[in-house]
């Protein structure tokens, strides 16, 4: 049957021009889906980069804390700590003091913007006057200066016995 014969029955003319809108609809759906996938991939890449940066800074701070604490426990003088003070030391919270007195146990750290740093502060524990106590604060960097991790260890030296109390500083102090 020809199209002219089908037109008489209403078949041929009713399908004319419907393919283009259907194809445009499918293409626009594919475009929207592709854009959503692309945005999702960008978000995942940024997120994984931030996680890697945070892990990098944490590892650098952890290494600095271990090196400084080990050197202090072995009796090496990392940097002359300030005179022991009552209560837990707070110099690590002040940027000027930290920057002036912090040491770098390693000259560089792979992938970090700056080498990790540590600060040793002596303190007196009121309840245990016969012991020597130190607060070791370490700061590690990621690929940028903004990606920082702060870790601390309290070392309490009682004769030949050394107590270590580790903690993570959640927020940057300055």
N, C-alpha and C positions, 0 to 999 in steps of 0.2 A: 504494500500500500504506500503510495507516495504521500509527501507532506501535504500536498493540496487536498488529497482525499482525507487525510487525518484532520486537517483544519475544519473540515465540515463537521467532524465529530467532536471538535474542541481539544484535540490532543497535541498537535504540533506547536501551536502558538503559546500555550500555557507554560511550557518549559523553557522558552526562550529567555535568556538573560539572568537566570537564577544561579548559574555556575560562578560568575564573577563575585557576587556578594558572599557566597559560601567560601570561596577561596580566600577572599580578603579577610573574612572572619577567622579562618584557620591560621592564616599568616599573622594576623594581629595577636592571636592567642599564643602562637609560638614565640613571637617577639617579646611579649610580656613575660612569658615563662623564662626566656633566655635572659632578660634583664634582671629578673628576680634571682636566678642562679648566679649571675655575675655579681650582684650585690652581696649575696651570701658567701661567695668565694672571697670577695674583698674583705668582708667582715671576719671570716675565718683566718685569712692571712694576717690581718692586723692583730687579731686576738692571739694567734700562735706566736707572732713576733713579740708581743708584750709578755707572754708567758716565758719565752726563751730569754728575754732581757731580764726578767725578774729572777729566773733561775741562775743566770749568769752572775748577777749581783749578789745573790744569796751564797753561791759557791765561793765567790771572791771574799766575802765577809767571813764565811766559815773558815776558809784557809788562813786568813789574817788572824782570826781569833785563836785558832789552833797553834799557829806559829808563835804568836805573842805570849799566849798562856804557857806553852811548853818552855819557851825561853825564860819566862818569869819563874816557873816552877823549878827549872834547872839552876836558878840563881844568877842568870845573866841579867845585866842591867840594860833594859830596852831603852828606856829614857828615864831620867831621874823623876820619880813621881813626886808630886807636891807633898808637903808634910801631911801626915795622917790627920784626918778630921773626924769629928764625931758625926754619926749618922752616915747614910749612904752618900757618896760623892755626887755632885751635880755638875761638875765642870764639863762633862760630855754633852750637856744640853745647851751649852753656849758656843755658838759658832766660832767666835774669835779665839776662845780658849782651845777648843778642839783643833782648829786649823793650826794654831801655833805650837801645840804640844804633841800632836799625833805623829806617829812614826809609820813608815811604810816597810813592812817586813819583806816584801818582794818588790823588785823594781818595776815590774809590769805584770799585767794579768791578761791573758789572751781574750780578745774581744771586748775588753773593758775600755771605757773612755779614760779612766785614771786607775792607777794602782790602788789596791785596798789599803786602808789605814787602820791603825789601832791606837788607843789611848789607855795608859795605865794610870790608875788613881789609887793611892793608898787610903785606907780608912781604918778607924778604930771601931771595933764592935764592943759596945758598952757592957754587954753581958759576959764577954769573953776577953778580958783585958790582956791575957797572956799570949794571944795569937796575933799573927800579922795577917791582915786582910787586904785584898786588892780587888778593884773593879776594873775589868778589862773590857773596853768597848771597841768593837770593830765595825767599820763601814766599808761595804763593797759596792762597786759600780757596775752597771750594765753598759750597753753600747753608748748611752748618753749619761750626762751628769744627773739627769732627772730620775733615772732608774737606780735607786739605792736600796740596799738592805742593811739593817743595823742589827747586830747581835752583841750579847754581853755574856760575860762569865764572871762569877764571883769566885775568887780563889781565897781560901782560908788556910793558912799555913800554921799548923799546930805541931811544932817539933819536926818530926820526919813525916808526919801525915799531912796530906793535902786534900782538902775538900773542894770539889768543883760543883758550882751551881750554874747551869746554863739557862739563858732566857733570850727570847727574841723580842726586839723592840718593834712594836707594830707600826708606829707612826714616826716619821722623821722628826727629830727634836727641834730642828731649826730649818 
